[in-house]
């Protein structure tokens, strides 16, 4: 049985909700059971935002996760908040462009992705979230990279469709890590 619970977290505006929706949509496209549960801090931009995504091949009894298999953290406050919750044997995906602090656990795998550096090299700092998602997909293999790329058009608002090529490149770059 396949079931993956992941919490994605960062400052509002770092795109964690978007990659959560994208992962959920890709899971649906691949006929998996999915759950996407957003949670916002006091203010949208600048406040912390996180979402919990569950992808499974069985029905999902609850959209909440107290012990996620993985976390994707875009900033230090998110690492501090969610790192202790990851189940033993889980994976912590760290945006090493913004987080220099080491994860103080030896029972989890830590994957460091220089997401902002990748995004800046591609010419758009806003694509850092896609680099993180690409690395996550490479490691966890719960949905295919192609399905995620093919879901961009469905998930991103139409005004953002011009960013699809750079998002595809960021996903691919993160996927190489």
C-alpha positions as CSV (number, residue, x, y, z in Angstrom):
1,X,0.0,0.0,0.0
2,X,1.2,3.5,-0.9
3,X,0.4,6.4,1.4
4,X,2.4,9.6,1.7
5,X,1.7,12.4,4.0
6,X,3.6,15.6,3.4
7,X,3.5,19.1,4.9
8,X,4.7,21.9,2.8
9,X,5.5,25.2,4.6
10,X,7.0,28.6,4.1
11,X,6.3,32.3,4.2
12,X,3.1,33.4,2.5
13,X,4.0,34.2,-1.1
14,X,6.6,31.4,-1.5
15,X,4.2,29.2,-3.3
16,X,3.7,26.3,-0.9
17,X,-0.1,26.3,-1.5
18,X,0.6,26.1,-5.3
19,X,2.9,23.1,-5.1
20,X,0.5,21.4,-2.7
21,X,-2.3,21.9,-5.2
22,X,-0.1,20.7,-8.0
23,X,0.9,17.5,-6.2
24,X,-2.7,16.8,-5.3
25,X,-3.9,17.4,-8.9
26,X,-1.2,15.2,-10.3
27,X,-2.2,12.5,-7.8
28,X,-5.8,12.8,-9.0
29,X,-4.7,12.6,-12.6
30,X,-3.0,9.3,-11.8
31,X,-6.2,8.0,-10.1
32,X,-4.9,8.1,-6.6
33,X,-6.8,9.3,-3.5
34,X,-5.7,12.8,-2.5
35,X,-6.3,15.3,0.2
36,X,-5.1,19.0,0.3
37,X,-5.6,20.9,3.5
38,X,-4.3,24.5,3.6
39,X,-3.5,26.5,6.7
40,X,-2.6,30.2,6.7
41,X,-0.9,32.3,9.3
42,X,-2.2,35.7,10.5
43,X,-1.4,37.4,7.2
44,X,-1.2,35.9,3.8
45,X,2.0,37.4,2.4
46,X,4.9,37.3,4.9
47,X,3.0,35.2,7.4
48,X,3.6,31.5,7.5
49,X,1.6,29.3,5.3
50,X,1.4,25.5,5.1
51,X,-0.6,22.8,3.6
52,X,-0.9,19.1,4.2
53,X,-1.1,16.8,1.2
54,X,-1.9,13.1,1.4
55,X,-1.6,10.9,-1.6
56,X,-2.7,7.3,-1.2
57,X,-3.9,4.3,-3.2
58,X,-6.6,3.7,-0.5
59,X,-9.3,6.0,0.9
60,X,-7.9,8.7,3.2
61,X,-9.7,8.7,6.6
62,X,-8.5,12.2,7.7
63,X,-6.9,15.1,5.8
64,X,-4.8,16.0,8.9
65,X,-1.4,14.7,9.6
66,X,0.2,14.8,13.1
67,X,3.2,12.7,12.0
68,X,4.0,13.4,8.3
69,X,6.2,11.1,6.2
70,X,7.9,14.2,4.8
71,X,8.1,18.0,5.0
72,X,9.1,20.5,2.4
73,X,10.3,23.6,4.2
74,X,11.0,26.9,2.4
75,X,12.2,28.9,5.5
76,X,13.6,28.6,9.0
77,X,10.4,29.2,11.0
78,X,8.8,26.3,9.0
79,X,11.8,24.0,9.7
80,X,11.7,24.8,13.4
81,X,7.9,24.2,13.6
82,X,7.6,21.0,11.5
83,X,10.9,19.1,11.8
84,X,10.0,17.6,15.2
85,X,6.7,16.2,13.8
86,X,8.2,14.1,11.0
87,X,7.9,10.4,11.7
88,X,11.1,8.5,12.3
89,X,12.5,7.3,9.0
90,X,10.9,10.2,7.2
91,X,12.4,12.9,5.0
92,X,12.9,16.6,5.4
93,X,13.4,18.6,2.3
94,X,15.2,21.9,3.2
95,X,15.5,25.0,1.0
96,X,19.2,25.4,1.6
97,X,19.2,28.8,-0.1
98,X,17.4,30.3,2.9
99,X,18.1,27.8,5.7
100,X,21.6,27.2,6.9
101,X,20.7,25.6,10.2
102,X,21.3,21.9,10.4
103,X,18.4,19.5,11.2
104,X,19.0,18.2,14.7
105,X,17.6,14.7,14.2
106,X,19.5,11.6,13.2
107,X,16.4,9.4,12.6
108,X,15.3,11.2,9.4
109,X,16.8,11.8,5.9
110,X,17.6,15.4,5.1
111,X,17.6,16.5,1.5
112,X,19.0,20.0,0.8
113,X,17.9,21.8,-2.3
114,X,19.3,25.3,-3.1
115,X,15.8,26.2,-4.4
116,X,16.3,30.0,-4.6
117,X,19.6,29.6,-6.3
118,X,18.1,27.3,-8.9
119,X,15.2,29.7,-9.5
120,X,17.5,32.7,-9.8
121,X,19.7,30.9,-12.3
122,X,16.5,30.2,-14.4
123,X,15.7,33.9,-14.2
124,X,12.7,33.9,-11.8
125,X,13.0,33.7,-8.0
126,X,9.3,32.7,-7.7
127,X,10.1,29.3,-9.2
128,X,12.0,28.1,-6.0
129,X,8.9,26.2,-4.9
130,X,8.9,24.2,-8.2
131,X,12.6,23.3,-7.6
132,X,11.6,22.0,-4.2
133,X,8.7,20.0,-5.6
134,X,10.9,18.6,-8.4
135,X,13.3,17.2,-5.8
136,X,10.5,15.8,-3.7
137,X,9.0,14.0,-6.7
138,X,12.5,12.6,-7.6
139,X,13.0,11.2,-4.1
140,X,9.5,10.0,-3.3
141,X,8.2,8.9,-6.7
142,X,4.5,9.1,-5.7
143,X,3.6,10.8,-8.9
144,X,5.5,11.2,-12.2
145,X,7.3,14.4,-13.1
146,X,5.4,14.4,-16.5
147,X,2.0,14.3,-14.7
148,X,3.1,17.2,-12.6
149,X,4.3,19.2,-15.6
150,X,1.0,18.4,-17.4
151,X,-1.0,19.6,-14.4
152,X,0.6,23.1,-14.4
153,X,-2.0,24.5,-16.8
154,X,-4.9,23.1,-14.8
155,X,-3.6,24.3,-11.4
156,X,-2.0,27.7,-12.1
157,X,-4.4,30.6,-12.7
158,X,-4.5,31.7,-16.3
159,X,-2.6,35.0,-15.6
160,X,0.3,32.8,-14.6
161,X,0.4,30.5,-17.7
162,X,3.3,32.6,-19.1
163,X,5.3,31.1,-16.2
164,X,4.7,27.5,-17.1
165,X,7.9,27.1,-19.1
166,X,10.1,28.4,-16.3
167,X,8.1,26.3,-13.8
168,X,8.7,23.2,-15.9
169,X,12.5,24.0,-16.0
170,X,12.6,24.5,-12.2
171,X,10.7,21.2,-11.6
172,X,13.2,19.4,-13.9
173,X,16.2,21.0,-12.2
174,X,15.0,20.1,-8.8
175,X,14.3,16.6,-10.1
176,X,18.0,16.2,-10.9
177,X,19.1,16.6,-7.3
